[in-house]
Every structure is written in C-alpha cells, then in structure tokens.
Amino acid sequence: LGDFGYTDWRLPNIKELASITELKCKDPSINKAIFPSTMPNQYWTSSVDYDTGNDNSKTRVITFGSGYDLNIDRFGTGSNYVRLVRTAPEE
C-alpha cells in the first residue's frame, strides 16, 4: 500500500482507533467534519480480544455506529472496514 507517497501504513490498535470516536455523535460516532467518509460500521484493529488473552482467533473492532468496541471472530465470513494509520516520524 503506497497512498499519499507513504508505504508504512498499518492497522491501528484499539486505543488509537478509539481515540477518534466521538460518543456525543451518532451514526457515525465520529467528527464528520474531520473524517467525512466514515461509515457507521465495524473497523478492524490490530488488538486481540482482551478476554481470551493469547487466543488470537478473536480481535477487537470499533463500531462507529455506536462508538463502542467489540470482540469478534477474526476468521468469520463477515467483512469490516479499515482505517489505516502511520506512526509519526521522530524529529
């Protein structure tokens, strides 16, 4: 993936993706002025399910319809959205 001249895009962890939710906004639970194309659906994160510890068959997603996170089966048949991030370069 090499959009906007960068090739170091990655999936955010649950804390990173949750940091852009706006619980006072609904459907989607995000500031639409900053993130206008966000759908009110589930978005993948790189975080594993906190209830199963080392069981990496479950992962955490943010649902921008409500702004809450869920644990889902990584190997299911459903589809989810992605919002990729980059790590800020050190100066």
Secondary structure as GFF3:
##gff-version 3
##sequence-region A 1 91
A	DSSP	three_ten_helix	3	5	.	.	.	ID=ss1
A	DSSP	alpha_helix	14	18	.	.	.	ID=ss2
A	DSSP	beta_strand	42	48	.	.	.	ID=ss3
A	DSSP	beta_strand	58	63	.	.	.	ID=ss4
A	DSSP	beta_strand	68	73	.	.	.	ID=ss5
###
